[in-house]
Amino acid sequence: MSDPTPLSPEPPRPAPPPQGWRDQLATMFAFWNLTPARLIAGGAALGLAVVIVWRVLAPPAPPPDMQIPFAQASPGSTELPADPVATVRPTEPEPEEVVVDVAGAVVTPGVHHLEAGARVVDAVAAAGGLAPDADAARLNLAALLVDGQQVYVARVGETPPLPIPADGTAATGPADPAPLVDLNTASATELEELPGVGPTTAEAIIDHRERNGPFTSVEDLLDVRGIGDAKLEQLRDRVTV
């Protein structure tokens, strides 16, 4: 038996021709099943994602500059506008209390601490009130107290001493005593200068001496209309007969 005839090899197949970029792009689109609608939707989603990431990671905007307008100098003026910071002056705190010396006809004279804005009536109350012989008519209870002040309450018929200033300095000396007023010769004007004597009381004194003759003692003033014991004590050291 003879050997079979050997088969001849198959000729090599020619390589496929190279594809262009358009063909490659078409092949890729076909492989991924990419349609124009899907491309548009994917591009929109990608653009939205980029915007969101940029807004999250972007640095915050700097705050706007705040400028306070200042007053401008008038035309022709050489004066510069005042510095708003330099013109502010710290205010001194007001004292919280006043310390006063209450003396004279009070129950407990001495130094008393009162709240700022207190008045003489508060100082008298802190001193226990007026003594029985106090001359309240010669005291201004509504006067505002000053730190370091002395409040002196005179007694009936007493000539009060010179007030001591709030700074503590000594008084300049006793004042010259007022001249005595003669009840039998004084005019209405001179009588009105007496404590507690007004035009009506002065006229009553003159009318009394014209009707009943001259006064023989200071106590005769009790017979004058409008003069009682309290007013007599005020006048006793200021008049004569």
ZAMARGU-4260 file (C-alpha; in steps of 0.2 Angstrom, whole numbers, plus 5000, padded with zeros to 4 digits):
<rodrens>
0) 5000/5000/5000 | 5007/5016/4995 | 5008/5032/5006 | 4995/5045/5004 | 5000/5061/4996
5) 5005/5074/5009 | 4993/5089/5011 | 4999/5105/5006 | 4999/5119/5019 | 4985/5132/5018
10) 4990/5149/5012 | 4991/5162/5026 | 4975/5172/5028 | 4978/5191/5025 | 4977/5202/5040
15) 4962/5212/5041 | 4965/5230/5035 | 4968/5243/5049 | 4953/5252/5055 | 4952/5271/5056
20) 4947/5281/5072 | 4930/5283/5066 | 4928/5264/5064 | 4936/5262/5081 | 4924/5274/5089
25) 4909/5266/5080 | 4915/5249/5086 | 4916/5256/5104 | 4899/5264/5103 | 4892/5247/5097
30) 4900/5237/5110 | 4894/5249/5124 | 4877/5251/5116 | 4880/5270/5117 | 4866/5280/5109
35) 4865/5299/5107 | 4852/5301/5120 | 4863/5291/5132 | 4878/5302/5128 | 4868/5318/5131
40) 4861/5312/5148 | 4879/5306/5153 | 4886/5323/5149 | 4873/5332/5158 | 4875/5321/5174
45) 4894/5324/5173 | 4892/5343/5171 | 4881/5343/5186 | 4893/5333/5196 | 4907/5345/5192
50) 4896/5360/5197 | 4892/5352/5214 | 4910/5347/5218 | 4916/5365/5213 | 4903/5373/5225
55) 4908/5362/5239 | 4926/5363/5238 | 4927/5382/5233 | 4934/5393/5246 | 4921/5405/5255
60) 4920/5423/5248 | 4929/5436/5258 | 4917/5447/5269 | 4913/5464/5261 | 4923/5479/5268
65) 4913/5490/5280 | 4917/5508/5279 | 4910/5520/5291 | 4907/5538/5284 | 4914/5552/5294
70) 4909/5570/5294 | 4918/5580/5281 | 4925/5597/5284 | 4916/5611/5277 | 4924/5619/5261
75) 4937/5632/5266 | 4939/5625/5284 | 4957/5620/5289 | 4950/5610/5304 | 4951/5592/5302
80) 4937/5580/5307 | 4937/5575/5325 | 4943/5557/5328 | 4928/5547/5334 | 4939/5537/5345
85) 4949/5551/5352 | 4934/5561/5357 | 4926/5547/5368 | 4930/5551/5386 | 4927/5539/5400
90) 4914/5546/5412 | 4919/5546/5430 | 4908/5535/5441 | 4897/5544/5453 | 4899/5541/5471
95) 4888/5528/5479 | 4887/5537/5496 | 4889/5553/5505 | 4897/5555/5522 | 4889/5570/5532
100) 4892/5577/5550 | 4875/5580/5558 | 4877/5591/5573 | 4866/5602/5585 | 4849/5599/5591
105) 4847/5580/5585 | 4845/5565/5595 | 4862/5556/5590 | 4874/5569/5582 | 4889/5562/5573
110) 4895/5556/5556 | 4883/5546/5545 | 4884/5537/5529 | 4870/5540/5517 | 4866/5535/5499
115) 4871/5547/5485 | 4856/5559/5482 | 4851/5559/5500 | 4844/5576/5507 | 4845/5585/5524
120) 4829/5576/5530 | 4838/5559/5527 | 4853/5565/5537 | 4841/5571/5551 | 4832/5554/5551
125) 4849/5545/5552 | 4854/5556/5567 | 4838/5550/5576 | 4827/5565/5572 | 4826/5582/5579
130) 4828/5586/5597 | 4813/5594/5607 | 4822/5611/5607 | 4826/5611/5588 | 4822/5626/5577
135) 4815/5616/5562 | 4809/5632/5554 | 4827/5637/5551 | 4832/5621/5542 | 4830/5617/5524
140) 4825/5598/5525 | 4824/5597/5506 | 4842/5603/5502 | 4853/5590/5493 | 4867/5583/5503
145) 4886/5585/5497 | 4899/5573/5502 | 4909/5580/5517 | 4895/5592/5522 | 4890/5597/5540
150) 4872/5598/5544 | 4869/5609/5559 | 4852/5610/5567 | 4850/5626/5578 | 4840/5626/5594
155) 4826/5639/5597 | 4834/5656/5600 | 4852/5650/5596 | 4863/5659/5584 | 4870/5644/5574
160) 4889/5644/5571 | 4896/5647/5554 | 4894/5633/5542 | 4909/5622/5539 | 4913/5620/5520
165) 4912/5602/5513 | 4931/5603/5509 | 4934/5604/5528 | 4943/5620/5527 | 4941/5631/5543
170) 4929/5646/5543 | 4935/5663/5540 | 4929/5669/5557 | 4913/5673/5566 | 4902/5685/5556
175) 4899/5702/5564 | 4883/5702/5574 | 4868/5710/5566 | 4863/5727/5575 | 4848/5726/5586
180) 4832/5733/5579 | 4823/5745/5590 | 4804/5740/5591 | 4799/5758/5595 | 4809/5767/5581
185) 4811/5755/5567 | 4803/5757/5550 | 4793/5744/5541 | 4808/5741/5530 | 4819/5738/5545
190) 4807/5726/5553 | 4805/5716/5538 | 4823/5711/5539 | 4820/5702/5555 | 4817/5683/5554
195) 4799/5678/5551 | 4793/5696/5549 | 4784/5700/5533 | 4775/5716/5527 | 4759/5711/5537
200) 4768/5707/5553 | 4779/5723/5552 | 4763/5734/5549 | 4755/5725/5564 | 4770/5730/5575
205) 4770/5748/5570 | 4751/5749/5572 | 4752/5741/5590 | 4765/5754/5596 | 4755/5768/5588
210) 4739/5763/5597 | 4746/5757/5614 | 4762/5767/5616 | 4780/5761/5615 | 4785/5743/5619
215) 4792/5742/5637 | 4799/5724/5634 | 4802/5712/5620 | 4789/5700/5628 | 4776/5714/5623
220) 4777/5707/5605 | 4766/5693/5611 | 4752/5706/5610 | 4755/5709/5592 | 4743/5700/5580
225) 4753/5686/5571 | 4767/5684/5584 | 4767/5668/5595 | 4780/5660/5606 | 4790/5652/5592
230) 4792/5668/5583 | 4796/5678/5599 | 4811/5666/5602 | 4817/5670/5584 | 4816/5689/5587
235) 4822/5689/5605 | 4840/5691/5601 | 4837/5703/5586 | 4827/5717/5594 | 4827/5729/5608
240) 4816/5742/5616
</rodrens>
